[in-house]
Amino acid sequence: MTEDADRKRGEGEEDATTVTGEGEEEVTSPGGDREREGGISDFVRRAVSAGVGAASRSKDDIMRAAAGEIRSWLEHLNLNEEVAKALAKMVIEVKTEIRFRPTEDGKLVSETSNDVKVKGR
């Protein structure tokens, strides 16, 4: 290493590259640990991939269980009885008025008005 490079580097800093005795460079991290080919980044990539896969499987399992519960509930639901119970508790009041009025040319024209009320008992 040159003296200029040594001066640029502050005290306590370590070089990120070292030269072996045969003239080959060996890449090391600033802390001095040797990085293996694909070491940390490969590990992180595999860990994230495994995490995403586990989350996907968990989501599929939860959806499968929820679908089974809903299917079971719908199979045991008697919709006809439930609608009959709801209608039995209601009163539907329909009021309709139809009036026939003569026009100037002698024809009859109908006028209608209606009112619908739904009341619960």
C-alpha positions as CSV (number, residue, x, y, z in Angstrom):
1,M,0.0,0.0,0.0
2,T,1.2,3.5,-0.7
3,E,1.9,6.2,1.9
4,D,-0.9,8.4,0.5
5,A,-3.4,5.7,1.0
6,D,-2.2,5.2,4.6
7,R,-2.6,9.0,5.2
8,K,-6.1,9.1,3.8
9,R,-7.2,6.3,6.1
10,G,-7.9,7.5,9.6
11,E,-6.7,5.8,12.8
12,G,-8.6,2.7,13.7
13,E,-9.8,2.1,10.2
14,E,-8.9,-1.2,8.5
15,D,-8.3,-1.7,4.9
16,A,-11.1,-3.6,3.0
17,T,-8.5,-5.4,0.8
18,T,-5.3,-7.2,1.8
19,V,-2.7,-8.6,-0.4
20,T,-1.5,-12.2,0.1
21,G,2.1,-13.3,-0.2
22,E,1.6,-14.5,-3.7
23,G,0.3,-11.1,-5.0
24,E,-3.4,-12.2,-5.0
25,E,-6.0,-10.0,-3.4
26,E,-8.3,-11.4,-0.8
27,V,-11.5,-9.4,0.0
28,T,-12.2,-8.8,3.6
29,S,-14.9,-6.8,5.3
30,P,-13.9,-3.6,7.2
31,G,-14.0,-5.6,10.4
32,G,-11.4,-8.0,9.0
33,D,-13.8,-10.9,8.5
34,R,-13.3,-12.6,5.2
35,E,-16.4,-12.5,3.0
36,R,-17.1,-15.8,1.3
37,E,-18.4,-15.9,-2.3
38,G,-22.2,-15.1,-1.9
39,G,-21.9,-15.4,1.9
40,I,-24.2,-12.9,3.7
41,S,-26.2,-11.7,0.7
42,D,-26.9,-15.3,-0.3
43,F,-27.9,-16.1,3.3
44,V,-30.2,-13.1,3.4
45,R,-31.8,-14.0,0.1
46,R,-32.4,-17.6,1.2
47,A,-33.8,-16.5,4.6
48,V,-36.2,-14.0,3.0
49,S,-37.3,-16.6,0.4
50,A,-38.0,-19.1,3.2
51,G,-39.9,-16.5,5.2
52,V,-42.1,-15.5,2.2
53,G,-42.7,-19.2,1.5
54,A,-43.7,-19.9,5.1
55,A,-46.0,-16.9,5.1
56,S,-47.7,-18.0,1.8
57,R,-48.2,-21.5,3.2
58,S,-49.7,-20.0,6.4
59,K,-52.0,-17.8,4.4
60,D,-53.2,-20.8,2.4
61,D,-53.7,-22.9,5.5
62,I,-55.8,-20.1,7.2
63,M,-57.9,-19.6,4.0
64,R,-58.5,-23.3,3.7
65,A,-59.6,-23.5,7.4
66,A,-61.9,-20.5,7.0
67,A,-63.4,-21.8,3.8
68,G,-64.1,-25.1,5.6
69,E,-65.8,-23.4,8.5
70,I,-68.0,-21.3,6.2
71,R,-68.9,-24.3,4.1
72,S,-69.9,-26.2,7.2
73,W,-72.0,-23.3,8.4
74,L,-73.8,-22.9,5.1
75,E,-74.5,-26.6,4.8
76,H,-76.3,-26.5,8.2
77,L,-78.1,-23.3,7.5
78,N,-81.8,-23.7,6.5
79,L,-82.3,-20.6,4.5
80,N,-86.0,-21.2,4.0
81,E,-86.6,-21.2,7.8
82,E,-84.5,-18.2,8.4
83,V,-86.3,-16.1,5.8
84,A,-89.7,-17.3,7.1
85,K,-88.7,-16.3,10.6
86,A,-87.6,-12.8,9.4
87,L,-90.9,-12.3,7.5
88,A,-93.0,-13.5,10.4
89,K,-91.6,-10.7,12.5
90,M,-92.5,-8.0,9.8
91,V,-95.7,-6.2,8.8
92,I,-95.7,-4.9,5.3
93,E,-98.3,-2.2,4.8
94,V,-99.1,-1.2,1.2
95,K,-101.4,1.8,0.5
96,T,-102.2,2.6,-3.1
97,E,-104.6,5.2,-4.4
98,I,-105.7,5.3,-8.0
99,R,-107.7,8.3,-9.2
100,F,-109.2,8.8,-12.6
101,R,-109.4,12.4,-13.8
102,P,-111.0,13.5,-17.1
103,T,-109.0,15.6,-19.4
104,E,-110.3,18.5,-21.6
105,D,-110.7,16.2,-24.6
106,G,-112.8,13.8,-22.5
107,K,-110.3,11.0,-21.9
108,L,-109.7,9.5,-18.5
109,V,-106.2,9.7,-17.1
110,S,-105.1,7.8,-14.0
111,E,-103.2,9.3,-11.2
112,T,-101.6,6.9,-8.8
113,S,-99.9,7.4,-5.5
114,N,-98.6,4.7,-3.2
115,D,-97.0,4.3,0.1
116,V,-95.1,1.3,1.5
117,K,-94.2,0.9,5.1
118,V,-92.3,-2.0,6.7
119,K,-92.9,-2.3,10.4
120,G,-91.2,-4.7,12.8
121,R,-93.3,-6.3,15.5
